[in-house]
């Protein structure tokens, strides 16, 4: 039998962020850790799109985008969507990169026509 008569509280560990329901919260609510996590996941999927774009049609690539990237962008957006302008800019850059890869567009080409033709919100 274990004796718990000393009942000394265990000290709490201080961390930079905490994961709650899949969203990374930090003490300042800057959402930096969450956006960094999302950009890492999205960039890996963009690597898959870059490999597949030579073998599958555009409609398949758009389905991959909508099924693998869009859920990361939309989950918890009501909370972290109000982050500072610098952090979500990383996600927009990755969105543009994915669309340019899918459409075999120039890396410096304007991405707004690609957003419009694919019916994807930036």
C-alpha positions in Angstrom: 0.0 0.0 0.0 1.3 3.5 -0.9 1.5 6.1 1.9 0.3 9.5 0.6 0.4 11.2 4.0 2.9 13.9 3.0 0.6 15.5 0.4 3.3 17.9 -0.8 2.1 19.7 -4.0 4.2 19.0 -7.1 5.5 22.1 -8.7 4.0 23.1 -12.0 6.2 23.1 -15.1 6.4 26.4 -17.0 6.3 25.9 -20.8 6.3 28.2 -23.8 3.0 26.8 -25.1 0.3 24.3 -24.4 -1.6 22.1 -26.8 -5.4 22.3 -26.3 -7.7 20.5 -28.7 -5.1 20.6 -31.4 -4.3 24.3 -31.1 -1.0 25.5 -29.6 -1.6 28.3 -27.1 1.2 30.5 -25.8 1.1 32.9 -22.9 0.9 36.0 -25.0 -1.7 34.6 -27.5 0.7 35.5 -30.4 -0.1 32.1 -32.0 3.5 31.9 -33.2 3.9 28.3 -32.1 0.6 27.2 -33.7 1.3 28.9 -37.0 4.8 27.5 -37.1 3.3 24.0 -36.5 0.8 24.5 -39.3 3.4 25.8 -41.7 5.6 22.8 -41.1 2.7 20.4 -41.8 1.6 22.3 -44.9 5.2 22.5 -46.3 5.5 18.8 -46.1 2.3 18.3 -48.1 3.5 20.8 -50.6 6.5 18.6 -51.1 4.2 15.8 -51.9 2.3 18.0 -54.4 5.6 19.0 -56.0 6.3 15.3 -56.7 2.8 14.3 -57.8 2.2 17.3 -60.1 4.0 15.6 -63.0 1.9 12.4 -62.7 -1.7 13.5 -61.9 -4.2 15.9 -63.2 -4.9 19.3 -61.8 -8.3 18.3 -60.4 -6.5 15.6 -58.3 -4.0 18.1 -57.0 -6.8 20.4 -56.0 -8.5 17.6 -54.2 -5.3 16.8 -52.4 -5.0 20.5 -51.4 -8.6 20.6 -50.2 -8.3 17.4 -48.2 -4.8 17.7 -46.8 -4.0 21.4 -46.5 -7.3 23.1 -46.1 -8.2 21.4 -42.8 -5.0 22.7 -41.2 -5.9 26.2 -42.3 -9.5 26.2 -41.2 -9.3 24.4 -37.9 -9.4 26.9 -35.0 -9.3 29.8 -37.5 -11.7 31.8 -35.4 -9.2 31.8 -32.6 -5.8 32.1 -34.3 -7.0 34.0 -37.4 -6.6 37.3 -35.6 -2.8 36.8 -35.1 -0.4 39.5 -35.9 0.2 40.1 -39.7 3.7 38.6 -39.7 2.7 35.1 -38.6 -0.2 34.4 -41.1 2.0 35.8 -43.9 3.9 32.5 -43.7 0.8 30.5 -44.5 -0.2 32.8 -47.4 3.3 32.3 -48.9 2.8 28.5 -48.7 -0.6 28.7 -50.2 0.8 30.7 -53.2 3.6 28.2 -53.5 1.2 25.3 -53.6 -1.0 26.9 -56.3 2.0 27.9 -58.4 3.3 24.3 -58.3 -0.1 22.9 -59.2 -0.6 25.2 -62.2 3.1 25.0 -63.3 3.3 28.7 -62.9 6.3 30.9 -62.6 7.4 31.2 -58.9 7.2 35.0 -59.2 3.9 35.1 -61.1 0.9 36.8 -59.5 -1.1 34.3 -57.5 -4.5 36.0 -57.4 -5.6 34.5 -60.8 -4.7 31.1 -59.5 -6.7 31.6 -56.3 -9.7 32.7 -58.4 -9.5 29.9 -61.0 -9.1 27.2 -58.2 -11.9 28.8 -56.1 -9.6 28.8 -53.0 -9.6 31.7 -50.5 -6.2 33.2 -49.7 
